[in-house]
Amino acid sequence: MRTVKATAAAVSVALAAGAAGVAAGRYASDAALKAPPGRPLPGEPRLTVHSTAAGQITLTRDLASLRPGTHGLAGDGSHAVVGPVIDTAAPSADAVVRRLERVTHGTLRPGDKVWLTPNVHIGNPSAALGLDHADIDIPGELGSLPAWFVPGARSTWVIAVHGLAATRELALNVMEFLHRSSFPVLALAYRGDLGAPRNPDGLNHLGETEWRDLDAAIRYAVRYGAEHVVLYGWSTGATMALRAAAHSAMRDHVSGLVLDSPVLDWETTLRALATARHTPGALLPLAVRAAQGRTGLHGDRIAEAADPTRLRVPTLIFHGPDDTVAPWTLSRRFAAHRPDLITLQPVAHAPHSAMWNADPAGYEEILRRFLTPLM
């Protein structure tokens, strides 16, 4: 009897441990599968506002607050734009002074917790940039997909698609440049975004199913006059662009790809986000298996989308070694396999999806050179 009781107790402990492991893996996988739009990705540090003055803001000294370039500064109920570090400011061991370009909404007070974001602009193209635009609905397989359309004179359209923890507002960073270059621009909200249908399971599939919404946008563009399209994707939006370029029935209309911080291996990105959530290393395989079980994601299908032998059009990649979410070593390897089609532009000191922010003028010049032959 004692043996039976001991065995039953051991089985109960094992089952409880197994259930705990499954729950932990599920929670860890949420870092990628439930990344909320407009919120910082795991690992992005919170900074404290020390003080503000005319055209200046003092923040906690951190590698993040020392990043070069122009960034959004988001808080709970506030948004501002900060420029470069002010070198002439009095040095401090625990603070950094940056140029405060503007406060878009809300207020910044000493003690507020904020974080840097790639989103410099908020609102729509008209409100944020003064560009005429139309709010349109694109028919998708799950329902209508909201999009902004900014008209242009060229027959080549740019279709912009954001990635993890972002919204279509991210495209506003480059929209003014694209408009000056006379490209019609379509900025897409896809499944899971505000105003768009949800995936049936309510989860982010890291581009695996979302690419079909980009396919719908290509169809819309061609229907309304586009002879060619350039797909411009950030993060998992870049994954979507690669899949659409490889699998869309309209792929012959795709003349180029611009990939910013591309996610080329979803398992690596999921592990990185889970680790940033302080998930123990032993639980990372459980997080991957949980993601596979919850979404049907499998590495071979996304790896096939990122197969350089399938690439057919000129591709520009912006990526850098400071991206801890999507390692740039994968972009280097991808580019090395197709030097005939891929241009890799390294960007230093830029976090995930913030390559433009590190040096807007330099980024746009590289972009101009790439797009000129595609006009």
N, C-alpha and C positions, 0 to 999 in steps of 0.2 A: 504493500500500500504506500509505504514511504517513497519507494522508487517511482511509482506512478505519480504521486504528488509532486515529487521533485522534477520529473519530466514535464509535467503539465506547467509547473512554474517556469521552467526554462523556456518552454514553447511560448508562454505568455510574454515573457521578457523579450524574446526574439521578435515576436510579432509587434510588440510595442515599439521596439527599436526600429523595426522596419517601417512601421507607420510614421514614426518621427522622422526617419530619413526621407521618406517620400514627401512629407509635409515641408521639410527643410529644403529639399530640392525644388519643390513647387514655388516656395517663397523666393528662393534665389533666382529662379528663372523669370520671376516677375520683373526683375531689373531691366530686362529687355522687352519682354512680351507685354508689359503694362507700363512702359515709360510714358508718363503723362505729358502731353504737349504743353510747351511753355514753361516747364519746370526743369531745373538743372538735372543733368545726368548724374548718377552716382559717382562720387569722387570729385565733383566740382566744388571747391571750397567756398564756404560762406565767409564773407568779409564783413568787418564792422566799419561803419562810417564813423570816423573820428571827428570830422568837422567839414564845413563847407564855407567857401568865401567866393568873392566875385571871380567866376571863371575857374575855380579850383575846387577839388575835393580831396580830402585826406582819408585814406583807407588803410586797413591792416596790411602790414608788409607781408607779402607772400609771393611765391612764384607767379601765382595768377595775377595779382595786382601789379606785377612788374611786366606783364606781357606788352609787347610793342603794338602800336596801331590804334585802331578805333573800335570800341566795343559798346554794346548795350550794357547797362547796369540795372539789373532787375531786383526788386524787393517785393514784399507782400503789399500790393497796392501802389507800387511806384515803378517808374521806368525813367531812366536817364541815358545820356550818351556821354561816354568819357573818351578823351583823346589820349595822346602819349603822356608818359611820365614827364613831369617838369623838373629838369635837371638842376635848375637854379634854386629850387625850393630848399629850405633848410633841411639837412640830412637828419634822419631819425632811425633809431635801431628797430623800431616797431611799427613804422608808418611809411606810407608812400603817398606823394602828392601827384595827382594827375589833373590834366585839363578837363574841366567840366564844360562840355559843349552846350548841353541843354538838358532841362528836366522836362520830359515829354508829358508825364502826368504824375500826380501825387506829390509828395514832399520827401526830402531827405533830411533826416535829423540825426544828430549824434547818437550812437548806440544802435541805429538801424542795422539789421542784417541784410546783406545784399550779395549778389553773385554776378560775375561777368557772363554775358550771353552773346552769341553771334548776332542776335537780332538788334540791329541799330534802329530800325524803323518799326513802328506799329501802326495798325490801321490798314487801309486799302491804298492802292496806288494814287488815287486822287487826294486823299487826306494826307498821306505821308509824303508824297513826292510832287503833288500838283500835276499828275499825269492823267489825261482823259482815259477812262477805262470803262469797260462794260462788265457787269456781273452776269455770268452765263451759267447754264446748267448743261452738263455733258451727260448723255445717256450712258450709264454703266451697267454692268451685269447685275449689280445689287440694287441699283436705283440711280437717281440723279446725283451727279458730282458737281459741287460748286467750283467755279473757277473765275479768275480775273483774266480779262483779255485787254491788253494794251495794243492798239493798232499800230502798224508800221507799213512802210511802202514796199518792203521786199516780199518776194514769194517764198523765201525761206523763213519759217517760223521757229522760234525757240520755245520749247515746252519745258517748264521748270518744275521740279518735283523735290520736295523736302524729304528729310529723313527722321531719325530717332529724336523724340522729345521736341520736335520743331513743328511749325505750321507753315503755311504758304507765305507768311510774312517774311521768312528767310530770303525768299527770292527778291524782295524789295532792295536788298543790298546791291544787286547788280542790274536791277530793272532800269534805272535811269541811264546807265551805260548802254544797255541793249537798245533802249529807245533812241538814244542819240545816234546809234548805228543803224537805225531805221528797221530793226527787226520787229515784226509782230511777236508779242510775248503772251504765252498762255501759262498762268501759274495755277497749278491744280491742287485742290483738296481731294484726298482720296479716302477710301474706306477707313473708318475709325476717326477721321477728323471731324471737327465741329461742323454740323450741317450736312455731313456725308453719311451714307449708310455704314453700319458696323459690320465687321466680319461676324458670321453667325456665332462664333465662340467668344466674341468680344476681345480677341487678342491681336497683337501685332504679329504678323507672320514674317517680318524682316524682309519684305519684298517678294516672298515666294508666291503669294496670291495677289498682293497689291499691284504687281506689275500689269495685271489685266486692266486696271483703271487707267494706267498710262497708255495702254493700247487703245482704250476708248478715246483718250484725248488725241492720239495720233489720227484716228479715224475722223474725229471732229475737225481737226485742222485741215486735213485733206479735203473733206467735204466742203469746207468753206474757203478754199482757195490756195492752201499751201501746196506748193510743188515739192518742197523738201522740208524736213524738220531736223533740228538739232535738239537732242535730248540732253538736258542739263540737270544732273542729280547730285544731291548731297547725301552722304551716309548710306542708309538703305534706299534712298531715292536713286543713288548711283547703281545699286543692285538692280532696282527696277528698270533703269535705263538699259543695262546690259541684257537683261532678260527680254525686254521688248525688242531691242535691236536684233536679238538672235531668233525670237519666236513669233513676233507679231506678223500677221498676214500682210501688214502694211510696211514691213521692214525695208522694202525697196525705196521708200520715201525718206528713210533715215539717212542723212548725209554726214552726220558727225555726232560725237558724244563729248560732253564735258562732265568729268567726274570729280567731285570734291570730297575728299576723305572717304573714299568708297569702302563699303563693307564687302570684302571679297571672301570671307569665311565666317559664317554666322556663329559657329561654335566658339571661335576665338573671341568674337565680340561679346557673346553671352558670358563667357568665362570672365572676361575683363570687367564687365559691368557687375557681375555677381561678386567678384573679388573686391571691387570698390565698395560694395555693400558689406564688406568684412565677412564674407562667406568663407569658412575654413576650406583649405585646399582639398581636403578629403571629400567634401560635399559637392565639388564642382562637377564631377561626372554625373551625379544625381540631378543637378540642375540641367545639364544637357539632355539627359534622358527624359526629364520632366517636360522640357520644351518639345522634344520629339513626340511624346505621348499626347500632349495637349494640342498641338498644332498640325502634326503630320510632317513637320520639317525634317528634312534629311540632308546631310551635308553633300551627298553626291549630286543632288539636283541644283543646288546653288553653286557648287563647284563647277558644274557643267556650264552654268551661265557665265562664270568667270573664266572659262577656258579660252586662253588667248588665241587658239587656233580657229575659234569661231568668229573672231572679230573681223568685220568687213569694211569698216569706215574709219576715217581719222579720229583719233581719241586724244583728248587732253586731260591729264590727271594732275590735280593740285593735291599735294599731300606732304606730310612732314613727320620727322621723328618724334615730335612731342605729342602725337595723337596716341593716347593710351586706350582708346576704344576700338579703333580699327588700325592695327599695326601697319605702318607704312612699308615695312619689309615686304608685305604681300603685294603692294603696288609696285615696288621695285622689281620684284620677280615677274609680275605680270607684264610690266613694260619691257623688261629685258628679253622676253620671248617674242615681242613684236615691235622691234625698233622701226620697222617700216611704216607702222600706223600709229604708234603711241608716243606721245610726248609727255614725259613726267617732269613736272615743275616742283622741286622741293621747296617747302616753306618752313622756315625755322620758327620756333617759339610760338606755335599756333596749336590750340587744342582742336578736338574733333569738330568738324564742320565750320571752323573759323579761319580758314586759310585766307579769305578775302580780308578779314579784319586786321591781320598782321601788317598788311601793306596794301591798302586799297588801290592806290595808283599803280603800283607795280603789278598787282594781280590783273588789273584791267588792261594794262598794256600787253601782257602775255595773252590774255583772252582776245584782245583785238587782233593780234598777229595770227592767232589760230583761226578765228572766225572769218577773216578777210577772204581767204580763198573759197569759203563756203557761202559767201553772199550771193 
